Amino acid sequence: MGAYSGQTGSENWATLSADNFACTGKNQSPINLTGFIEADLTPIKFDYQQGGHEVINNGHTIQVNFNEGSSIELDGHSFNLLQVHFHAPSENHINGKSYPLEAHLVHADKDGNLAVVAVMYEQGSLAHDGIKAIWSSMPEKAGETQKLPAMMNVSGILPKSREYYRFNGSLTTPPCSEGVQWLVMKDSVVVEKQQIDAFVNVLHESNNRPIQAINSRAILK
């Protein structure tokens, strides 16, 4: 992929490769979630197991890879958890508010269709144990991988309330593929400043794609 700034920055991603044509599409992510439409959203059924086994620094984010066995069910349709990664500051905004950290839990169904659960983190005075478990194995150099000392259940980084906003969007990195179901948790999670700083210091730069136009999309709550 490209970088987040400079000549290969996010505004130029579509020009870097023919595969990135979707980066100029009409249903891109992230967005500022606002202008909500009331909807009868069915609860997400979370079925997460101990499966997180390694932490990767790929130069653009910190990512935890998961073994098979964890999934969500949405409208009777199952999506398997593949990985969770982080952005600082947040990529999505809620009613114009940016957060210092955002997690993306990436899922795919058997046909490769994607669903992303997004979690916002706010700065507070308490360290978060779920984030602490990941950061303790966070590789400091791009291209490095570290094994987690114990299998991780990603439920530990979710808010207690599982109410969510929903919209159709895209991947936020090239190739910016559209058709991704976004499920943004309404409640944020508190982390301490040192945890935010530790992530930013390892990546050496912000890794958030700019807000994209909503266009004609509905944002459901």
VEXVEX-805467 format. One line per field, with one value per residue (C-alpha): x, y, z; chain. Coordinates in Angstrom, 1 decimal. Example, Ala and Ser with C-alpha at 12.3 -4.5 7.8 and 13.67 -1.06 7.14 Angstrom:
<atoms>
u: c(12.3 13.7)
v: c(-4.5 -1.1)
w: c(7.8 7.1)
kette: c(A A)
</atoms>
This chain:
<atoms>
u: c(0.0 1.0 1.8 -0.5 1.4 3.6 3.5 2.2 -0.2 -3.9 -5.2 -3.0 -3.7 -5.8 -2.9 -0.4 -1.9 -4.7 -5.9 -6.7 -9.4 -12.0 -10.2 -12.1 -15.5 -18.7 -18.9 -15.5 -14.5 -13.9 -16.7 -18.1 -21.1 -23.9 -27.4 -28.5 -31.6 -33.5 -33.6 -34.4 -30.9 -30.7 -28.1 -24.7 -24.2 -20.5 -18.9 -15.3 -12.8 -9.2 -7.6 -5.3 -1.8 0.6 1.2 2.6 4.1 3.6 4.8 1.3 -0.4 -0.2 -2.2 -3.2 -3.9 -6.5 -6.9 -10.2 -13.0 -14.1 -17.0 -20.0 -23.5 -25.3 -28.8 -28.4 -25.2 -21.8 -18.5 -15.2 -12.8 -9.5 -7.6 -7.7 -5.6 -5.5 -5.5 -4.3 -6.1 -9.4 -10.4 -14.1 -15.6 -18.9 -20.9 -17.8 -15.7 -12.3 -10.9 -7.2 -7.4 -9.7 -9.7 -10.9 -12.0 -12.0 -14.3 -15.0 -17.8 -17.2 -17.5 -15.0 -17.5 -16.2 -17.7 -15.6 -16.5 -15.0 -14.2 -13.3 -11.0 -10.9 -8.1 -8.5 -6.6 -6.9 -4.8 -6.9 -6.0 -7.0 -4.8 -2.0 -2.0 -1.5 1.0 3.2 4.0 4.0 7.0 8.9 10.2 8.3 8.2 8.6 6.2 5.9 3.9 1.5 2.4 -1.2 -4.0 -6.2 -10.0 -10.8 -13.9 -11.6 -11.2 -14.9 -17.2 -19.6 -22.6 -22.8 -25.1 -23.8 -24.1 -24.2 -23.3 -21.9 -18.3 -14.9 -11.5 -9.6 -6.3 -5.6 -7.3 -10.1 -12.6 -16.2 -19.1 -17.7 -20.3 -19.2 -20.5 -19.3 -19.8 -21.7 -19.8 -16.1 -13.5 -11.1 -7.3 -4.5 -2.3 0.8 -1.0 -1.9 1.6 3.2 1.3 2.1 5.7 6.1 4.5 6.3 3.3 -0.5 -2.1 -5.6 -7.1 -9.0 -12.8 -14.6 -17.8 -21.0 -22.7 -26.2 -25.5 -27.7 -26.1 -28.3 -28.6)
v: c(0.0 3.7 5.8 8.2 11.4 12.5 11.6 8.1 9.5 8.6 11.2 9.6 5.9 5.4 6.5 4.0 0.9 -0.1 -2.4 0.7 2.1 1.8 4.4 7.1 5.3 6.6 4.3 4.8 4.6 6.2 8.6 11.0 9.1 11.6 12.2 8.9 7.0 5.1 1.4 -1.9 -3.2 -6.9 -7.5 -8.8 -12.3 -12.4 -15.8 -15.1 -17.7 -17.7 -17.4 -14.3 -15.8 -13.3 -9.6 -8.1 -4.6 -4.3 -0.7 0.7 -0.7 -3.2 -6.3 -9.4 -12.5 -15.0 -18.7 -20.0 -20.4 -16.9 -15.3 -12.9 -13.5 -10.6 -11.1 -14.8 -14.6 -15.8 -13.9 -15.4 -13.1 -12.8 -10.1 -6.9 -3.8 -0.2 3.4 6.5 8.9 7.2 6.9 7.2 10.1 10.1 13.3 15.1 13.7 12.1 9.6 9.0 5.3 3.0 -0.8 -2.6 -6.2 -7.6 -10.6 -12.5 -14.9 -18.0 -16.0 -13.4 -10.6 -8.4 -7.1 -4.8 -4.1 -0.7 0.3 3.8 4.4 7.6 8.8 8.4 7.7 3.9 1.5 -1.0 -4.7 -5.9 -3.3 -4.0 -7.6 -6.8 -3.9 -6.1 -8.1 -5.2 -5.5 -2.2 -2.6 -2.9 -6.4 -8.0 -10.6 -11.6 -14.5 -13.7 -15.5 -16.7 -17.0 -13.9 -13.5 -10.2 -9.7 -8.1 -5.0 -4.4 -2.1 -3.7 -2.5 -4.0 -1.4 -0.2 2.0 0.4 1.6 0.3 1.3 0.1 -1.0 2.1 1.0 0.1 -1.4 0.4 -2.4 -1.5 -3.7 -3.8 -3.8 -1.4 -2.0 0.8 0.3 3.2 3.2 3.9 2.3 4.1 3.7 5.7 8.2 6.0 3.3 5.7 7.1 3.7 2.8 6.2 6.0 2.6 3.6 7.1 8.6 8.9 6.0 7.3 7.8 11.2 11.3 10.4 11.7 10.0 10.7 9.0 6.4 5.7 5.5 3.4 3.4)
w: c(0.0 -0.1 2.9 4.8 3.7 0.9 -2.8 -2.0 0.6 0.9 -1.6 -4.3 -3.5 -6.6 -8.9 -7.4 -8.9 -11.2 -8.4 -6.3 -8.6 -5.8 -3.7 -5.6 -5.2 -3.7 -0.7 0.9 4.5 7.0 7.5 10.1 11.4 11.7 10.4 11.8 10.6 13.3 12.4 14.1 14.1 15.2 17.9 16.7 18.1 19.2 19.5 20.3 21.5 22.7 19.3 19.0 18.7 17.1 16.9 13.7 13.0 9.2 9.2 8.8 11.9 14.7 14.0 15.9 13.9 15.0 14.6 13.2 15.7 16.5 14.7 14.7 13.4 11.7 10.4 10.6 8.5 9.9 9.6 10.9 12.7 10.9 12.6 14.7 14.0 15.2 14.0 15.8 15.7 14.9 11.2 11.7 13.6 15.6 15.3 14.4 17.2 16.6 19.1 19.9 19.0 17.0 16.7 13.6 14.0 10.5 9.7 6.4 5.4 3.4 0.2 1.2 2.1 4.9 8.1 10.3 14.0 15.0 18.6 19.7 22.6 24.8 26.9 30.7 33.8 33.7 31.7 29.7 30.4 26.9 25.2 27.7 26.7 23.0 23.6 25.8 22.6 20.2 17.8 17.7 14.1 10.8 9.5 12.9 14.5 18.1 19.6 22.3 25.5 25.9 23.4 23.4 23.3 21.5 23.6 26.1 24.0 23.3 25.3 27.7 25.6 22.2 20.6 17.3 14.3 10.8 7.3 4.0 3.3 2.2 3.4 4.6 3.0 -0.6 -2.6 -0.8 -1.8 -1.3 0.0 3.5 6.3 9.1 12.6 14.9 18.6 20.1 23.4 23.7 25.9 28.2 27.8 29.4 27.6 27.9 25.9 23.1 23.1 23.0 19.8 18.1 19.0 17.5 14.2 14.1 12.3 12.3 10.4 9.8 6.3 6.0 6.3 3.0 1.6 2.8 -0.5 -0.5 2.1 5.1 8.6 10.8 14.6)
kette: c(A A A A A A A A A A A A A A A A A A A A A A A A A A A A A A A A A A A A A A A A A A A A A A A A A A A A A A A A A A A A A A A A A A A A A A A A A A A A A A A A A A A A A A A A A A A A A A A A A A A A A A A A A A A A A A A A A A A A A A A A A A A A A A A A A A A A A A A A A A A A A A A A A A A A A A A A A A A A A A A A A A A A A A A A A A A A A A A A A A A A A A A A A A A A A A A A A A A A A A A A A A A A A A A A A A A A A A A A A A A A A)
</atoms>
